[in-house]
Amino acid sequence: MHFGTIKYFDIANGEGVRTSLFVSGCTHHCPHCFQPQTWDFSFGEEFTEATLNAILESLAPRYVDGLTILGGEPMEPDNQAGIAPLVQAVHAQYPHKTIWIYTGDIYENLIDEHSPRHTPFTNQILSCINILVDGPFIEAKKDITLRFRGSSNQRLIDMPRTLSEKRVVLWHDKPLYSTHNWVPHTQ
């Protein structure tokens, strides 16, 4: 697995202060993708043991809330073998920190054992994460008032509750943030 960048102290891709890993490789090729350079599976650097250790170390401070993995496409079948040990290591070392994954895939396709998007690593990954932001970015559904997603078709799925209840359970933002509206400035 390769990655394009790691953003430390990121506040845009999940709740709180986070370490965000942008993996390389994506076959979705969504129109208006904000990082088309990450479609190439060999873009950036190789993810190594040193990379894993740097990520684990970055999560140590109390003020860092967790890890976010996006891309490219983390749930690309070719990437899942690299994502699984990463989320397992983070989950084991920091069980109280959250792990978010952004995917252009749909959750139902990921869990369907007959889907080409489901691999032997999929269930391991989903069992270690807190939030799965699923669905492709769709320009016609773009909404800048949404937190942590770009278009209204994308869902923020609470994975522990979803797995426990065996149905999709959406994550709910704090009321302060979930009720905001964009109001254009007038003179």
C-alpha positions as CSV (number, residue, x, y, z in Angstrom):
1,M,0.0,0.0,0.0
2,H,1.1,3.6,-0.7
3,F,0.0,6.9,0.7
4,G,0.1,10.4,-0.6
5,T,0.4,12.3,2.7
6,I,-0.2,12.2,6.5
7,K,-1.7,15.3,8.1
8,Y,-1.0,15.6,11.7
9,F,-3.2,17.8,13.9
10,D,-6.0,17.7,11.3
11,I,-9.4,19.2,12.3
12,A,-11.3,18.8,9.1
13,N,-11.7,15.0,8.7
14,G,-13.6,13.9,11.8
15,E,-14.2,15.0,15.3
16,G,-11.5,16.8,17.2
17,V,-7.8,16.8,16.5
18,R,-6.7,13.9,14.3
19,T,-4.0,12.2,12.4
20,S,-5.2,11.8,8.8
21,L,-3.7,9.2,6.4
22,F,-4.4,9.7,2.7
23,V,-3.9,6.3,1.0
24,S,-3.2,5.9,-2.7
25,G,-5.2,4.0,-5.2
26,C,-8.8,4.4,-6.3
27,T,-10.9,2.9,-9.1
28,H,-14.0,5.0,-8.4
29,H,-12.7,8.1,-10.2
30,C,-15.5,10.2,-9.0
31,P,-16.1,13.4,-11.0
32,H,-14.8,16.5,-9.2
33,C,-12.7,14.4,-6.9
34,F,-10.6,16.7,-4.7
35,Q,-7.5,14.5,-5.0
36,P,-7.4,12.7,-8.4
37,Q,-3.6,12.3,-8.1
38,T,-4.4,9.6,-5.4
39,W,-6.1,7.4,-7.9
40,D,-2.7,6.0,-8.8
41,F,-1.9,3.0,-6.5
42,S,1.8,3.9,-6.6
43,F,1.4,7.6,-5.9
44,G,3.4,8.9,-2.9
45,E,5.4,6.8,-0.6
46,E,5.2,3.1,0.4
47,F,3.5,2.5,3.8
48,T,6.1,0.8,6.0
49,E,6.6,-0.3,9.6
50,A,8.2,3.1,10.1
51,T,5.0,4.8,8.8
52,L,2.9,2.8,11.1
53,N,5.1,3.7,14.1
54,A,5.0,7.4,13.2
55,I,1.2,7.2,13.1
56,L,1.0,5.4,16.4
57,E,3.4,7.9,18.0
58,S,1.3,10.8,16.7
59,L,-1.8,9.5,18.4
60,A,-0.1,9.4,21.9
61,P,-0.9,13.0,23.1
62,R,-4.2,13.2,25.0
63,Y,-5.5,16.1,22.8
64,V,-5.3,13.9,19.7
65,D,-8.8,12.3,19.3
66,G,-8.0,9.6,16.7
67,L,-7.1,8.5,13.3
68,T,-8.9,9.2,10.0
69,I,-8.1,7.2,6.8
70,L,-9.1,8.5,3.5
71,G,-7.7,8.7,0.0
72,G,-7.6,7.6,-2.7
73,E,-9.8,4.7,-1.5
74,P,-9.0,2.9,1.8
75,M,-11.5,0.2,1.1
76,E,-10.2,-0.5,-2.3
77,P,-9.7,-4.3,-2.3
78,D,-6.0,-3.9,-3.0
79,N,-5.6,-1.6,0.0
80,Q,-7.6,-3.5,2.6
81,A,-4.6,-5.8,3.4
82,G,-2.6,-2.7,4.4
83,I,-5.5,-1.0,6.2
84,A,-6.4,-4.0,8.4
85,P,-3.2,-4.2,10.5
86,L,-3.1,-0.4,10.8
87,V,-6.6,-0.1,12.3
88,Q,-6.0,-3.2,14.5
89,A,-2.8,-1.7,15.9
90,V,-4.4,1.7,16.6
91,H,-7.5,0.0,18.1
92,A,-5.3,-2.2,20.3
93,Q,-2.9,0.6,21.5
94,Y,-5.5,3.4,21.8
95,P,-8.9,1.8,22.5
96,H,-10.5,5.1,23.6
97,K,-9.5,7.0,20.4
98,T,-11.7,7.0,17.4
99,I,-11.0,5.7,13.9
100,W,-12.8,7.1,10.9
101,I,-12.6,5.8,7.4
102,Y,-13.9,7.6,4.3
103,T,-14.9,5.4,1.4
104,G,-16.6,6.0,-1.9
105,D,-18.1,2.5,-1.5
106,I,-21.5,1.8,0.0
107,Y,-21.5,-0.1,3.3
108,E,-24.0,-2.7,2.0
109,N,-21.6,-3.5,-0.8
110,L,-18.7,-3.8,1.6
111,I,-20.4,-6.4,3.8
112,D,-21.9,-8.4,0.9
113,E,-19.7,-11.5,0.7
114,H,-20.4,-11.8,-3.0
115,S,-19.4,-8.2,-3.8
116,P,-15.9,-7.7,-5.4
117,R,-15.4,-4.9,-2.8
118,H,-15.6,-7.5,0.1
119,T,-12.3,-9.1,1.0
120,P,-11.0,-11.4,3.8
121,F,-10.0,-8.1,5.6
122,T,-13.2,-6.2,5.3
123,N,-14.9,-7.4,8.5
124,Q,-11.7,-7.0,10.5
125,I,-11.5,-3.4,9.4
126,L,-15.1,-2.6,10.0
127,S,-15.0,-4.1,13.5
128,C,-12.1,-1.8,14.5
129,I,-13.5,1.5,13.4
130,N,-15.9,3.9,14.9
131,I,-17.2,5.9,11.9
132,L,-17.5,4.8,8.2
133,V,-18.3,7.8,5.9
134,D,-19.7,6.0,2.9
135,G,-20.8,6.9,-0.6
136,P,-19.2,8.6,-3.5
137,F,-19.0,12.4,-3.7
138,I,-21.7,13.6,-6.0
139,E,-21.4,17.2,-7.3
140,A,-25.2,17.6,-7.7
141,K,-25.6,16.8,-4.0
142,K,-22.8,19.0,-2.8
143,D,-23.7,20.8,0.4
144,I,-21.1,22.9,2.1
145,T,-23.2,23.1,5.3
146,L,-22.6,19.4,6.0
147,R,-19.9,18.5,8.5
148,F,-17.4,15.8,7.7
149,R,-18.8,15.0,4.2
150,G,-19.1,16.7,0.9
151,S,-22.5,15.6,-0.5
152,S,-25.8,14.8,1.0
153,N,-25.8,11.2,-0.2
154,Q,-22.8,10.3,2.0
155,R,-23.6,8.7,5.4
156,L,-21.7,8.9,8.7
157,I,-22.3,5.3,10.0
158,D,-21.8,4.5,13.7
159,M,-20.0,1.2,13.2
160,P,-20.1,-0.3,16.7
161,R,-23.8,0.3,16.9
162,T,-24.3,-0.9,13.3
163,L,-22.5,-4.1,13.9
164,S,-24.3,-4.6,17.3
165,E,-27.8,-3.9,16.0
166,K,-27.2,-5.6,12.6
167,R,-28.6,-2.6,10.8
168,V,-27.2,0.7,9.6
169,V,-27.2,3.2,12.5
170,L,-26.2,6.8,11.6
171,W,-23.8,8.8,13.7
172,H,-25.4,11.9,15.2
173,D,-23.4,15.1,15.6
174,K,-23.6,17.3,18.6
175,P,-26.8,19.4,18.5
176,L,-24.7,22.6,18.3
177,Y,-23.3,21.5,15.0
178,S,-26.1,19.5,13.5
179,T,-28.5,22.4,13.5
180,H,-26.4,25.0,11.7
181,N,-27.5,26.6,8.5
182,W,-25.5,28.6,6.0
183,V,-26.8,32.1,5.7
184,P,-25.4,34.3,2.9
185,H,-23.9,37.6,4.0
186,T,-26.0,40.6,3.0
187,Q,-24.9,44.2,2.9
